[in-house]
Amino acid sequence: WERKEEFQFENYAFVDKICYFEALCTQNGHLQIYREQAFAIKAELENSIWLVSLKTGNAAFIDCQFRNLCDSRNYAISLKDRFQGKTALLLGGGPSLDLILPWLQENREKVVVLAVSRICGQLLAADVVPHFIFSVDPHVISYEVSKKMLQFGDQSIFVHSNHVSPLLLGQWAGQSMVFGDVFPWQTPLNKINFHTGGPTVTNAALQTAIFMGFSQVIFGGVDLCFDPKGFTHASGSVERSAGPLLGNGITVETNSGEKAESIPDFINAMRIMEEQTAYAVQQNCRVINPIGQAAKIENVEYVQLDKIDFDPPSQDLTAELSGLFPVADSKSRAKHYQVLLRELHRVDKRMVKIRKLAQKALKCNDGLFGRNGVKADFKYKKQMDLVEKQLNRDFVELYPLVKRNGARQLLRIARVDSEDEWTDKEIEEVGKKYYQACLSSVDTLRQSIKDAMQRAKMRLVEEQEFPDVNQLIDYWRSEMTTGRIRLWKKQHPQKWLQLEEEERELCSTVDSEFEASLKDAETIQLKQKKAKLGLNGVTSGALNYFKAGDSGGLLRLEEGLAEHPDREKSVMLLLFVAGLREELAGQPQKAIEKYYQLIGETANFLTEEVLLRILMISLERVDMDDARVAAECLSGISVSYLPYYANILNLTNDKVGALDVYADYLEKVGGDISVMLKLGRLYRELDVSEGARLMFESVLEQDPQNPIAQKMLSELDKNDSMQI
């Protein structure tokens, strides 16, 4: 891995040409260390790819930055060292959230509550109001799992990335703070600000808490592993309703010294958190996790809640927090939108100039080799160089944005598979694709600029003395931000009172639409999670635990299966896992009894594995009757089991039957040398010397130096000569 640069890792990652394959030894999991190493490598790989993706400036992230320009007014830099000597309770969505909430309900005055946005539904149910809510993800799914946070708009502060979901920020009715650069290009309007990264919102929240100056940060729901029943998140979450994640196979040590399952995403977050907590120690910030079932993380102390000393926040915390924000009235908001419009108009004009230069470069590229009616002339190469120089020199604040926005297209042009000299055709094609990608990127950015200008104009309409309510509602609906009706009413109470009755009724209808959307539980993510949290991996996961002798892992699987919503499959898997656990406990008869309950008239998804277990136990107990039945059934499932069946027939002195089964297998499969040797020996035992000779000669045709076949043929020749 240290040599990844030699293999142009970043170049391949840029163009999505990295694939991850597991060796057979890790898939089979005969040794637990193989699985652990495989997951460690996968976590390292995913983290490296994630870091590379940050450099590409994902276009979706940039688009969300544009969409958030109107609403990213207050900078998180103002949070610096505001809470020195205080204690933060950082709440994530892990299973232990259920354990920490009752304590929090009784001890709210002791801590400043920092919550990730996805748990706001649980906080509402527990009547707990967070002081700060965090979100970073730009995707629609983030809105779906976090939309309950919008009900805290009057009480909490929203701390978010510059590319957070616009559906959250655009409908947030309270105070908010952005971290990162507000504008995706270089401009004096980008004030000095606090920056933090991922890969998860919990990582971002922790980094912010350290920046805020807290003397200690307590985790709640920051487990980064499953609970004993296989649930990844707390009650009330989308993931919880979808069911437990079982048979994963990655294990981590918990604070209490037990083992728990985890996934690569959590492992990756843990690695980043170890770096963050090391920095926290340097800043004299103590990080504590009071939950025994949470994953053990370096620099995170395991201290039970009743052993922690608290220096509670001041009684006037609400006033203290409100002092972080400048006075916001209609006049100041309108000024912000007008400044934004001027900047967007300026940038759009410069984008037009960049586009013209890119078009000029394309024409020069045609002229370089005489294409599209342009006479070939090397002068075009010099002109192309001048264009590129001008783009980098005169548009230093915007050209990097064009390249970042079009990074995926631009990076696909790069050759990562050869160091040979480029042909003229390749040079021409690369030049053409490069500037076409630039043009495409400029057009996309100009559309984002146009949309941002329209958004700023509609925000100005909101500030008008007599706004066109119908126009506003049509726009809010088009942007899927009907929740702005509540924000508008809050910011303009007098204008609300002045509305006509018909306008009020329309606003009430929109408010009802928004309220209904907040209650919609069957989200896209829930459907995806239900599909992902199926039971397909449980069988292999159970066998991995069995092979590793991990009875605890099997017990955790049983606990999770007992609560899985797919009752038809989970009941069967419960019997299978229970059988494996009985085997590890040295109770083969009890295991056999469990397995026989899974054998029916028709095969099911467990039949093959169950028959294999019955076969193994029967052979260990020298119960050849059961072994013979199991092997016969297996041979009906797959031809690959025919040799096992033949071996058992041979061991039980049914040599003719064994001979027939070996012959049947070779007829279907062909030259399996090991089976050919067995059949040859069996022929010899039955005094069918010609059959034996045929088998051994066939082996030598494939493997002329095979010592067993040579020896057997020599003995046959010797016997034949003695008979003569």
N, C-alpha and C positions, 0 to 999 in steps of 0.2 A: 504493500500500500504506500510505503514511503517513496516508491518509484513511480507513482501515478503520473507525474509530470512527463516522464519519458514516453508514456503512452498517450499523451495529449488528452488527458482526462477531461479538462474543461472544454476543449473543442468538441469532443463527442457529446458531452452533457449539454452544451449549447444547442446542438442540433437534434436532441432527443434520440441519440443513437447508443444509449447504454442500456443493456439488459442484464438482469440478475437471474442466474440459474443456480439451483442447489445440486450438489453432487448426490449420488445415490446414498452415500454414507450418512449425509445429513437428513435426507428424506426418510430413510429407514429408522434413523435414530437409535441404532444399536448401542451407541455410546452417547451419554447425555452431553459430553463435551462438544460433540459434533454440532448438536443443535444450538448450544450456547455460542459457539464460535460463528455459526452461520448467522444467527440473529445479530451478533455484535458487528459482523461485517456489513450486514444489511443496514443496520442503524447508521454506521459510519458512511456508507454509500448514500443513503437518503439525505443525511445532513449535508454532505458535500454537494449533492445535486441541488439541494435547497439553496445553499450559499451561492451557487452558480446562477440559479434562477433569479436571485436578487440583482445580479449584475445585468441581466437582460432587460430589466425594467419592464416587467410584464405589462402589456398594453391595457389589460383590464384594470390594473392598479392605477395606471396613469389616467384612464378615463374616469375612475372614481374620484381621483384628486380634482379633476375639472368639475365634476358634479358637486363636490363639497366646498368649492371656493366661496360661495355665498355664506356658508354657515360655519366656516373655520375662522373665527374672529379672535378668540382668546388663546394664548399660547401657554403650554404646560411649563415653560421656563419659570413662571411665577410661583410654581409649587416648590421650588428649590429650598430645602432646609426649613420648611415651614412647620415641621412637626418634630423638632428635636426633643428628645426625652420622652416621646409619646410611644404608644404601642399600637400597631396596626394589626387587624385581623384580616388576612387575605383569604377570601372564600373562592374556591374553585368548584367544579361540578362533580368531583369524585364521590364515591359512596359514603365516605365519612362525613359529608355535609349533613347527613341525617343525624349524626352523633353530635355535631358541634352546634346545631341550631338551638336545641333546648338550652344549652349553656348560655348561648348568646342572648336568648330571650330574657334571661335573668341577670345578665352582666353587660348590658349595652353601654352603660356609662363608663366602662373600663377601657374601651377600645375605639379606634377609628376603623370603620368597616369599609374594606375595599373588596368589591365583588366583580367577578366576570359577568358579562351581560347575560349569558345563557342561563344563569341560575335565578334570574329575577322572578320567575314564576313561583319557585319554591320560597323565595323570600317574601313574596306577597302573601302566600298561604300561611307563612309563619308570623306574619305581621312584623317583619323586620325591615327597616328602611336603611339601605346602605348609604354611607356618606359619599362614596365614589363608585362609579360603575365604569368598567373597562371593556372596550371592544376594538378589534383590529382588522377583522376579516372583511374583504370587500364584497363577498359573494352573497347572492340572494338567500342561500341557505342560512347564513349568519343571521339575517333578519328574521327568518322563520323561527329559529330557536331562541332568539333574543327579544322578540317584539314586546314581551310583557314588561320590559324595562321602561317602555314609554309611559307606563302608569306611575312611574316615580319622578316624572318631569318637574313637579313642584318642590321636590325634597332633596334630590340627589344631584351630584355633579358628574357629568359624563366626560370621561377622559378617553380619547380615541386617537387612532392613527390618522394620518392625512388621507388614507385611502379606505377608511372604514365604509361599511355599507351606507350609501346615501339614503336608503330607506329608513335607517335608524337615525342618522344625524338630521336629515331633512324633516323629520317628524318629531324630533325631540323638543319638548316644550320648556326645558329648563336651561341651566347654565352648562356650558361645555368648554373643554380645553383640548387643543390639538397638540400632538407631538410630531416632530418631523417638519420638513419644509412644506408650507401651505401651497406654494406655486411649484409646479414641476419643472420650471425653468429658472435660470438665474435672474433675479430682479431685486432691487432695493426694497421691495415690498415684503420680501421674505425676511422676517426678523430673526434674530438669534433665538434658537429654541432648543429644547431638550429632545434628544433622539434616542429611540430604543428599538430593538428588533424582536424577533420571535424566538423559536418557531410557533409558540402558542401564546394566547392572550395572557395566560398565567405568567409566562416568562416576562412579558411586557409589563404586567402589573407589578411583579416583584422588582424589576429594575426601576420602575417609577417610585415604588415605596422607599427604596434605598435612596433615590434622588431626593425624596421629600424629607429625608432626615430622620426617619423613625429610628428609635434606639433598639426596638425589637419588632420583628414581624412574625406573627403566629399564623401558621397554615391551618386551614380547615377545608376539607374537600379537595386538598391537593395531594391525592394519593399516588397517582401515576402507576397504579396497578389495580387489578380487579379485587372485589371483595371475595370471600370464600365461596360465594354462590356463582361467581362468574360475571357479576354486574360491573360495568365500567363506570357508571354514573349514579348519582343519587336518585332517590324517589322523586317522581314528578317530571323527570327529564324525558326527552325523546328516546334516548338510548335505553332508559330503564323500561319504558313501555314496549320497546321492540324486543326485549328479552336479553338473557345473558349471552356473553361471547364465550364459547366453550371450545376446548381442544386446541387452544392456541400453541401451548408448548413452551413459551418463553417464561422463565421464572426469575423473580428477583427476591432479594431478602427484604423483609419488612423491618420496621423499627422494633418489633417485639421478637425478632429472630426467627419468625416463621418464613415459609415460602409462599409467594403469590404470583399469579400470572400477570403478564403485561404484554404490550404490543410495541412494535418498532417506533411508532409515533411518541409513545410515552417515554421509551428509552432515550430517544433523541432529546426530548424536552428535559429529561433528568440530566443529561450530559451538559446541556447549556446552563441548567440551574446550578450545577456544581461550580461552574465558572462564575456565575452571578453571586452565589453565596460566598465564594472565596473573596470576591470584591467587597461584599457586605461586611465581612470580618475586618477588612482593611479600613472600612468606614465606621467601625465601631457599632455596627448594626448586627444584633443577634437574631438569627433565624431559627424558629422553633416549630416542630411539628408534634402536637400532643397525641397524635393518633398512632396506636400500635400497629394497625393493619396497613398503614401507609408505607410506601417504598422507602427504604433507607437511602439517604442522600448525603454525600460528604458535605460537611460544614453546616448541616441542619441538625440541631439538637433535638433529641427525643425527651421531652419533659411534659409530664402530665399537667393538666390545667390548674389543679389545685396547688401545684408547686411553683407556679410562675408568679413573679412579682410584677405588679402593674403600677404605672404612673399614669393615671387616667387623664384624658383630654380635659381642657377647661370647660366649665359649665356653659360658657357662651360660644361654643364651637360653631353654631349656626351663623352667628354674626361674624365670627372669625373667617369662616369660609366665604361668606358673601362679600367680604372685603377683598377677596382675590380678584374681583371683576370690576371693570369700569362701569360707570352708569350707562345703561343701554336704553335709549329712547328712540322714537321714530326718526328724529333728526339724525342721530349718530348712525343708525342703521342705513338710512338713505344715503348718507355720505359714503359709507363703506361700499355700497352697491355701485355708486357713481364712480368711485376710484377704481373699482374692479372692472367696470365697463370700459373705462379709458385704457386700462392696461390690456384688456382683451382685444380692443380695437388695434392698439399699437402692435401687439404680438401677431395678430392676424395679417396685418400689412407686411410685416417682415416674413411671415410664412409664405406669402405670395411671391416675394422676392426669392426666397429659397427655392420655391417651385420652379420659377423661371430659370434659375441657374441649373437645376437638375435636368430640366428639359434641354437646355443648351448642351449639357454634358452628354446627354443621350445622342444628340445630333452629331457631336464630335466623335462619339464612339462609332457611329455609322460610318463617318468619314475616315476613321482610322484604317479600315480595311475595305472601304468602298462598298457600302451597303445602302439599300433603299434610295438609289439614284444619286448618292453622294460620291464624288470622285475620291479615290483613295489618296491620302496625303498625310505624311507623318506630322505635319503641323498641327493636326487635330489632337495629337498626343500632348503637345505643349499646352494647347487650349484647355484640355481636360485637366491637366495639372494645375493650371491657373484657376479654373473653376473650383476645384477641390480646396486650393489654398485660400480662395476668397470665402468659401463656405466656413472653413475653420477659423479664419481670421475675423471676418466681419459679422459673423453670426455665432460668436462664441457662446452666447447665452442660450441659443435655441437649437443649433445644429446637433449638440449632444442629445437633446430631447428627441429630435427626429430619429436619430440612430437608435436610441433606447426603445422608442415606441415601435420601431420596425425591426427590432433586434432579431426576432425569430426568422424573418425573411432574409435579413442580411447575413445571419450566421449560417444559414443553409447554403450560402454561396461558397463558404470556405471549404477547401479540400482538406480532409483529415486523413486520407488514406494513401497519400503518395507524395514523394519529394521530387518527382520527375519534373523536368522543365515543362512549362505550359505551352500548349500549341496556340497558334494565332486564333483559332476558332474558340478555344477555351478562354483566352484573354478577352475576346470580343463579347462572348456570352456572359462572362462574369461582370464586365463593365455595364452591360445592358441590364442585367438583373439587379445590380447594385443601385443604379439610379432609378430603375423602376420601383424598387423597394422604397427608396427615399420619397419618390412621388406618392406612392401609396400611403406611406406614413404621414406625409404632409397633409394629404387629403383627409385622412382619419383625424388628425389633430385639428384641422380646420373645422371639421364637423363638431368635434368636442368643444372648440372655441365658440362656434355658432350657438350650440346648445347652452353653453355657460352664459353667453350674452343674453339669450332669451330668458334664462332662469333669473339673471340679475334684473332684467326689465320687469319680470313678473313679481319679483320681490319689491320693486319700487311701486308697483301697482298696489301691493299689500299696504304700503305706507301712505297711499293717497288719502285725502280727506274723505272722498266719496268713491271708494273703489268699486269696480265692476265685479260684483260677486259671482255672476255667472261665468265671466271670463276666468276668474281665479279658480273656481271649482272645476271647470273644464280642464284647466292646466294641471291642477293637482291630481285629477283622475288620470290624465295622460302620463304623469310621472309616478303614479301609484303612491302618492304622498297625501292622501286625503286627511291624514292626521294633522296636517297643518291648520285645519279649521280650528282645532283647540288652541294651537299656538297663537293664531291670529286673534281669537276671542280674548285670550289672556293678555296679549300685547295692546289690544285696541278695545277695551271695554266700552268706551263711549261710542265708538263707531258701531259696535254690535247693537247697542241700544237704539241707534238711529236707523237701523235697517228696516225696510218695508216688511210686512208680514209674510209676503210671498218669498222674500229673500231669506227670512228666518227659517221658514219651513224647508227651503232647499238646504240650508246649512244643517238643519237637524237631520235631514235625510242622509247627508254626507257623513255627519257624525255617527249615525247609526251604522252606516256601511263600515266605517273605520272600527267601531266597537266590535262588529261581527267578525272582522278580519283578525282582531286580536284573540278571539276565542276559537278560531279554526285550528283544530288539533291535528288533523290528518295532513301534515305537511309533506313536501317533497322529501325532506330529509328522513322523516319517519318511515316512508315507504322504502327509501334506500337502505335505511338501517335494518328494517325487517328482512329485506332480501340478503343483506350482508351477514346478519346474525343467524343464519341458518345452522343446521346441524351437520353439514357435510364433513367438517373437519374433526368431529368429535371422536370418530372411530380411530383414526390415525393418532390423534392426541392421546387417547386412552392407551393405545398400544405402546406409545412412546413412554408413558409413565410406567407401564407394566414392565417393559424391557429395562427401564432404569431402576426398577424396584421401588418406585415412589408411590407407596400406598396413600400418602397424604394428598398427592396430586389426584389420584383416583377418587378419593373421598370428596375433594373439592368439586370434581366433575359431577358426582352424584348430587351434591347439594344444589348445583346450578341446574342440572337436568330436572330436578324436582319442581322448579319454578318456570321452566321454559314453556312458552305458549303453544308450541307444536307438540301437543300431548301424544299424538299417535306415534311419532318417532321417538320422543323423549322417554316414553315408558319402556320401549324396547331397548333403548340405549342404557337405561338404568339397570336393566337385567344384565346386559353385557358387561358394563363397568363393575357391577357388583360381583359378577363371576370372576373377573380378573382380580378383584381385591381378595376374593376367597382363595384364589390360587396363591397369591403372595402370602396369605396368612397360613398356608399349608393345609388348606381344607379342600382337596380336589373333588371330593364327593359333592360337597355343597356347591362348588363351581359348576360341576356337571349338571346338577339339578337346575341351576339358573339357565345354563345354556340350552338344555332340552326344551325349556319353555319358549325358546325362540325358534324352534324347528317346527315348521308347519307343512301343509300339503303343497304350498307354492313357495318359491324362493323369495326372499326379501333382501334389503340392502345389507343385512348382517349375516345372512346365511353362510357365506363363504368363510368369514372370520370365525364364526361360531363352530363350524365343522372343523376348522383347523385347530381350534383350542381343544375340542373333544378328541381329535386325533392325537394331539400332543400328550394330553393327560392319559389317554388310553394306552399309548405306547410306554409312558413312564410307569404305569401301573401293570404293564404286561397284560392288559385286557384286550386280547387280539380280536375278539368278536366285535367289540365296539369300534376298535381301530379299523377293522375291515369294512364295517358299515359306513363309517365316516369317510374313509378313503374312496369307497365306491361312489358315494354321493358327490364328493369333490370332483371326481373324474367326470361326472356328468355336467359339472359347471364349467370346467376348463380342461382341455386336452393336456395341459401342463402337469396335471395331477395323476395322469395315467401311470407314470413310472413309480410313484409312491404306492399306488394301489397294487401294481404288479409286485413291488417289493414285499408288501404285506402278504399277498397271496403266496409268494415264495416262502416267506417265513412260517406260514401256517400249513406248509406242505401241499398246497394246491399248485403244483408246479406246472401242470398243463394249463390251468387258468392263467397263471403268471406269464407263461410263454405266449398265450393268445393276446394278453393285454400289452406286453412289450412289443409284439409284432404289430398290433393295431396302432400303437403310438408311433413307431417308426414309419408306418405307412402314411400316417397323417403329417408327421413333422419332418421326417427325413433323417439326415446323417448326424444323429446325436451319438457321439463316440462312446460316452459312458454307458448309455443304454444298449448300444450295440455290443459292448463288451459283456454286459450282464446277460444279454440274450444268448451270446455265444457260449458263455459258461453254462447257462441253463440247458442249452441244446446238448452240451457235452455231458452234463449230469444225466440227461435222458437218453444218452447214447445215440443222439442224432448227429453223428460226426460231420455229415455233409453240411447240415445247417450251421453247425459251429464253425466249420472251415469257412463257409460263405461269409459269416459275420466278421471273423477275424481278418479275412482278406479285404473286406470292405473297409475296415478300420485302417488297414495299412495303405489303402488307396488314398485316404484322406491324410493320414499321419504315418508316413513310411518308417519313421523311427520309433513308433509306439512300442515300448518294451513289453507291455502286457500281451499285446496281440502277437508280437514276435515269439514270446515264450510259449503262448498257447498253441500257436501253429507248429512250433518245434515239437511240443509234446504230442500233438496229433500225428505229426509225421512219424515220430518215434513209435507210437502205438500201432500205427498202420504197418510199419516195417516189421514190428514184432509179430503181428498177426500173420504176415507173409512168411 
